[in-house]
Each structure stands twice: as structure tokens, then as C-alpha cells.
Amino acid sequence: MLEFSVFYRLLAAIGVGFIIGLQREHTYFDKSDRHPAGVRTFTLVGLGGAMGAFLCDLMGSMAPFVSGFVVIGLLLMASHISFGLICGNISKNEGTAPETAGITTSVALVIIYLLGALCWYNRLLEACIIMVVMLWVLTAKEQLHGFAKRLSREDILATVKFAVISALILPFLPNQSFGPAGLEVLNPHTIWLFVVFISGIGFVGYVLIKLVGPGKGIWLTGLLGGLASSTALTLNLTSRSRENESYASDFTMGIVLSWSVMYVRLYLICIVLSMDLAKPLSVPLLLPVVPTLAYALFLKFRAGRRSQEHCETFSNPFHLLPAIKFGVIFTCVMFVSNAARVYLGSKALLTCSFMGGAAEMDAVAFSVIDMFLKSGLGVRELVLALLFASLANTITKGALVVFLGAKSMRRPIVPAVVLICSVTVALIFFYQ
């Protein structure tokens, strides 16, 4: 009896191989790129991977799939050996250096064989995602090679350092809160995660600057930083400005943009936690976005000429000590704000919110929404708590720029602080 699912999975394996094969076939036009396989070979290898997995299920043994894998490896080896011999003879006759063949296509062929097996086991989404990544890696050859050439030894060292603090240190820190009763805010994992946030934003921003230039790179960094942590981004770009003062205007633009995005992120967090807050929070959380985003666009327009500058002079992004220092400050502020909440109670809600917002807005949002859902906190009190927290957060970030940033950042950042604070204070008076 014929099973449609069998042919469906085999057809998916054929499609994956065919698409990657088309990309490889297209690069035949580049005479400097040698290929042991084209569209037909890739299509057949994808089908072979699925059939090998199919036979494994029928026979109850891994032998068919492993045998196919070995055969493909031997064929690729024979292809490279024969190509080397031919090029060696040609170079010997012409007196030139022998030409070498790359192994990118061979590696892609092996991956297609494995993707064929994934298709057979009905992991179609995973196979499609991997196929898309392969297409990007294979197509962006010149961009990736150009990016690699622009990297310095210090850039590689910064990558290693960031991998160490994020992948080797963070997973092993205890994700447990310590401290006196009611003040369990000393969580090593959370504190170090904030340090990784600060360092990571700078690292991602540096990569974007290398790829698309300072103007667009810092603009994208501000957007991504606002989605993650506008406080962390402000600290990072502020500290970077002292070493790269010629890009101070771009840094200011990225910082202001992140402040604008922060309000949108906060609004989305609130409505995810409670859809009943979508309407009451729309004005107090989205109104400050308008003047802030307008000022960011003004800074972008004014710094447009600098967006064409080269980024070779932009220094390495990895500085761990400032991130650790701010992580300690962040922990202290959170400890003090939680102590005020515990010992002063709900009567001091606005004071606690103001003190907590000086460190991080998300913590205040989670806290007051939890009180709204469980303790009967009114919408008006919730709105005021968020407004007081955002006011303190803006003042803190503005102070970071003024006291820690380059001198050329101080004057353009003041209008942004004044705009946000003015709108926030007006909203506070409106809701009181």
C-alpha cells in the first residue's frame, strides 16, 4: 500500500538538494571557484540521504545510511585528487603555481545528505532553517571574506573574551537569590547576565559598524539595545565615546533611539502580562516615544554626513571592567529599592518605583503589574508608578552620558532628557 507521507518526505529532500544545487551551479560562472558537484548531484544526494534513512527503518540497521555517507566521502576524495593531478600537470607545463580546489561545495554536499535524512524523519522545519542558513553562507562569500579581512587580532581576541564570559562563565553561576528575608535580590546569574548584556550590546554594535559603517551600525545598535536594555546600551556607548569621540554624535543618536524603543518594549511587556492594560497604558507609555523618536531622527539627519566615514579607526569593543562596575551599581540600587518596598510597604509605592526605575524599568513593571493582578492595585496607581520609574530611568541614563561620556555628547543629550522628563512630569500631573 502506497503511503503519501513517504513520497512527501522524499520530495522535501529532493527540494532541499535542488535549491542548494542551484546556488552552487550558479557560481560556476566564477572561474576561480571549483566545484565537484552541481544541481543534479546535490538533488540526488539529498534524495540519497532520505532513502538511506528510509532503508535504515526498513532493515532495522544503520548500515545503509552509513554506507551512503562513506560512498559520498570517497567520491568527493576521488574528485579532489583528480582535480589536483590535472591542475598539477597544467601548472607544470605552463610553469605556474598549481591551483587548489576549495572544499566549500564538498562540505555543503555532505550537509545535504544529512538534511535528506532530517526530511525523512519529518524534521522539515529544522531542515528548511538549515537550508536557508546554508544559502546565506554560500551566497555571501565576498561579504564574509571581506568582513574577515577587516578584522584585526584584537577583534578576534575580543570575540574569544566575550565567548568566555557568556558561554563558559554564565551557565555555571548559581541562578539563586541570596540576601536577608524579603531582600533576596543578590542573584549571581542575573547580575552576570546584566554584565553580558552590556558587553554583548557593544560587541554586536561593533560588528554592525564593521559591516555597514558607523552611521547605520550605531542606528541599528540603538534599535537592538532598546529592545534589550536601554540602560546597558547607554552605558556601553557612553564609555565607547571617550575612545571614539569623532563618532560622538552617532553615539548620541543611538542612545536617544534606544530610549524611544524602551517605551515601546515596556508597553509590549505590560500588555503581554495583562491585556486589560493595553488601553490605559497606551498614552502614558507611548506618548513619550513621539518627541524622543523625532529628536533621534533629527540627530540622524544632522549626522548624515558622518555615516559615510570609514570605520577602520573605530576601536575594539570589549571592556569588561566598566560593565562589572555598573553591574555592582545595578545590584546595589535594586537592593535599596527592594528594601524600601519591604520596609515602607505599598504606601511608598511611588518612592520604590522611582528608586527601582533608576536601575531597570522591567523589574518595576513586573512588580507593579503583579500587584495589579494579585493585590488590587488600581490602574491610576500603576500608571503613576511606571511614570515615576521612567522619570528616574531617564535621569539616570542622562547622568551616565553627561558624567561618563565624551564632552561633545553632553550638549545634544540634554534636549532628549528635557523632552522625556517634561512629557513624563506633565503626565504625572495629569494622572494625579
N, C-alpha and C positions, 0 to 999 in steps of 0.2 A: 504493500500500500504506500502510495506516494505521500510524503509529508511536505507541506508548503514551507514550514519553518526551516527545513533543511536547505532548500533552494534559496530561501530568503537570506540565510546566513552566508551561504556560498556566494551569492550575488553581492552582498555587502563587502566580502573580502576582495572580490574582483574589482569593485568600485574603488576601494581604498588603494589597491595597487595601481589601478588605471590612472587615478588622479595624480599620485606621486610620479608615476611614469611619464605623464605628460610634462610635468615640470622638468624632469631630468632630460627628456627628449628635446625640450626647448633650448636647453643650454648647450646642445650640440653646435649651435651657431657660434659659441665661444670656442675658438680653436685651441685656446690654452687649457681647456678643461677636457680631460679624457674620461670616457665612460665605458664601463664594462657591461652596461645594461641600458635598455630604453623602455619605451612604453609597453611593448609586448612582454618583455622579460619581467617587468615589475608586476604586470597584470597576472601572469602565470605564477609568479612566486607568491603573490597574495592568495591566489586560489590554492596553490600547493600547501600553504600553511594551514588553511581551513580544512583541506582534505586530509592532511596529516593528523590534525586533531580529531577529525571525524573517524578515521581509521583506528585511532587510539581508543575511542569509545566503543567501536565495534569489536575490536580484538582484546580489549582489556589490558593493553600494554602500551608503554610509551615509545616502543621501538619504531613505529612508523614516523612519528614526528621527529624523533632524534635522528633517524636515518636521513630524512629530508634536510634537516639542518646541516648535517655533516656533508651531504652531497652539494648543497649550495656553497658551503665554505670551500670545498675542493674545487668547484668550478670557478669561484672568484680567485682562488690562489693560482689556478692554471691561467686565467685571463691576465692577471698581473705579471706572471712570469713571462708569458709570451709577449706581452707588451714591452716588458723590459728588454727582452732579447732583440726585438725588432728595433726599438729605439737605440739600443747599443750598437747594432750593426750600422744603422743610418748615421749615427754620430761619428762612428769610426771612419766611415767612408768620406764624410764631409769635414772631419776634423773639428767638430764642435762638441760641446759638453752634452752628455747624454740627458735626455728628457725623462722626467719622472712622472708617474701617474698618481693622482690623489686617490684617497680611499673613501671620500665622502659618499659617492654613489654606492660603493660596496657596503658600507655601513647602513645606508638607507635601505638597501635591498634586504639585508638581514632583519632590519626592524619591520619591514613589510611582511616578511614571513611570520614573524611573531604576531603582528597585527591581524594576519589572516586567522591565526589560532584564537585571538581575542574575539573576532567576529563569530567564529564557530561557537564559542561558549557564551554567545549572546551579550557580550560586553561592548555593545555597539557605541554607546556614548563615549566610553573611555577610548575606543579605537578612533573615533572621529576627532576627539580633542587632541590626541597624539598626532593624528594626521595633519591637523591644522598647524600645530607647533612645528612639525617637520617642514611643511610648506613654507612657513615663515623663515625658518633657519636656512633652508636651501635657497630661497629666493633672495634673502637679504645678505648675500655673500659679500658684496662690495662694502655695504654699510657696516657689517660686523668686522670685516678685516680693517676697514678704515678706523673704526672705533678702537680696535685693539692696538693699532699703531699709535693712536693718540694717547694711550695710557702710559704713564711713567712707572718707574719702580715703586715710587711712593704710593701710587694709586693701587697697585697690586697688594702692597703691604696693608693699606687701609682696608681693602676687601677682606684680607685674612683676619685682621683685628675685629672687624665687625662680625664676621662669621663666628669668631671665638666667643664674643660677648653674647651673641644671640642664640647660637646653636649649641655651644658647649657649656656655657655657664648658666643661662636662663633655665633650661629644663631641669637642672639639678638643685635649684634653690627651693626650699620648702614653701609650698603655697598654703601657708597657715599664718593666721594673725596672732600676734603677741601683744601683750600690754596688760594694764590693770583692767579689772572688770568694767565693762562698758566702753573701754577705750582700746579695744583690740584693733588697732589700725597699723601696727608695725608688721607688715607682710613683706618678707624679703623678695618674694616672687613679684609682687605688684610694684615694689619700689624699683627693682632692677628692670622690670618691663618698661617703666617710665623712662629709665636711662636709655634702654634700647630704642624707645620711641624717638627720643631727642637725637640720638646718634643716627638712627635709621632715616629720619627725615632729611638730615644733612647729607647722608650718603646717597639717597635716592635723588635729591636735588642736584648733587654734583654730577651724577650720571646723566640726568636730563640736560644739564648745562653742557656737558661734553657732547651730547647727541644733537641738540637743537640750538645751542647757543645760549648766552646769558639771559637775554630778554624773555624768550619763550620758556626756557628752562626754569627760571625763577617764578614765572607766572604759573606754570604747571605745579611747581613745588608748593606755592601758596595754596593752590586749589586742593591738592592732596593733603597738605598739612592741616588745612582747616577741617577736612573730613576726619583726620586722625586726632590731632591735638593742636589747637592754635597756640596754646601756651608753649608747648615744646617747639613748635616751628619758630615762634617769636624769639625764644632763647637761642636757637641754633643760628638763625640768620643774623641775629644781633651780634653774636660772637664772631660770625664769619666776616661781618662788615669791617672789623678792625684790620683784618689782614687783606681785604679786597675792597678798599674804600672807593675805588673807581666804580664799583657796582652798587654803591650805597643806595642810589635812587631805585634800582631794580629790587634790592632787598626790601626797601620800604613798601614798594608796590606789592610784593609777595606777602608781606606781613599784613597789610591792610586787607588784602583779598582773603587771607585766612581768617581774619576777624569776621568778615562778612559771611563766609561759609560756615563758621562756627554756629551762628544763629540758626541757619537752615538745618545743620546737623542736630542741634539741640531740639528744634521743633519736631523733627522726624523721630527722635528718640522718645519724646513725650507722647506723641500720638500713637507710636507703636505700643507703649506701655498702657495707654488708655485712649481709645478713640473719642471718648467724651470730651477730651481736652482740645480736639482739633480746632473748633471754632473759638473758644475763649482765649487760646494762646496764639492765634494767628496774628493778631495785631501787636501784642507786646513782644513777640519773638521775631516777627518778620518785618515789622516797620523799621527797626534799626539797620536792616540789610540794605534798604534803598539808598540812604546817603553814603553808607560805607562803600557799597559797590560802585556808586557813582564817583566817589573820590578815588577809588582804586583804578577805575577806568581813566580818570584824569591823569593819575600818575603814570599809567601805562602809555597814554598818548604823549605825555611830556618826555618820557624816557624812550620814545620810539627810536630815536637816532642811535641810542646805545645798544639796541637789540642786534645790530649788525656787527658789533665788535667781536673780535676773536676771543676765545676763552683759554688760550694757552697759559695766560698769566694767572688764571684762577687757581688758588692754592688748594691743597689736599683737604678733604672734608673731615677727617677723623680726629676728633679731640674728645677724649673720654672724660678727662678731669672736670671740665665745666658741666658736663651732663651729670656726673656723680654729685657735684656740689648742689646743683639745682634739685636733684633727687632727694637729697637730705633736707633741703629747704621745703620742698613739697611735702615730705613726710611730717616735718615739724608743724607746718600750717594745718595739715589735716588733723594732727593730734590735738592742736589747740582748739580747732573748730568743733571737733567731736567732744572735747572736754566741756566747751561752752554749752553744747546741746544737751549733754548728760546732766550737768550740774545746774544749769539755768532753766532747763525744761522748754516746753513749747512757747512759753511767754517770750522767750528770747529768740524766736524763730528767725526774725529778720537779721538779728545780730549774728546768729550762727551761719545763716545763709551768706551774709556779707563776708564773714571770715573764711568760710569754705570756698566761696567763689574766687577768692584771691589765689587759690591754688589750682582748682579744677572745677569746671562747670558741671561735668557729667555726674560727679559724686553728689552735688547738691540736687540736681534734677532727679536722680534715682531716690534720694532721701525724701524729698518733699512729695513726690508722686506716691511713694509708698505710704506716707502719712495721709495723703488724699484718699487713697484706696482703702486703708485699714483703720485710720483714726478719725475719719470725718473732717479732715481739714478742708476748709472752704476754698472755692476757686479763687476768690479775691486774695486770700492769704497766700495761696500757691503762686499766683501771678506776681505778687509783691516780693515773695521770697526769691523767685527766679530773676526779677529785675534788680534786686539788691545784689544778688550773686554776680550777675553780668556786669553791673557797675564796678564792683570790686575787681572782677577779672580784667576789665578794660584798663582800669587804673594800674593794676599790677603789670600788665603787658606793656603799657605805655612807659612805666617807670623802667622796665627792663631795657627798652630801646634808648631812653634818654640817658641812663647811667652806664649802660654797658656797651652801647653801640657806637659807631663812628659819629664824629661831630656833625657830618653832613646829613645824618639821618634825623637829627633832633628837630630841626625846623619843619620838615614835611610830615613828621609823625604827629605833631601837635594838633593840626586840624582834624585828623582822624579821631584822636582821643576826645577832642572837644565835641565833635559831631555826635559820636556814640553816647557820650556822657550826657549831652544836652537832651537828646531824644529819650534816653533812659530816665533821667530825672523828670522830664515832662510826663512820661508815662506813669512814674511813681506817684506824682501829684494827682494825676487823673484817676488812678485806681484807689487812692486813699479816701 
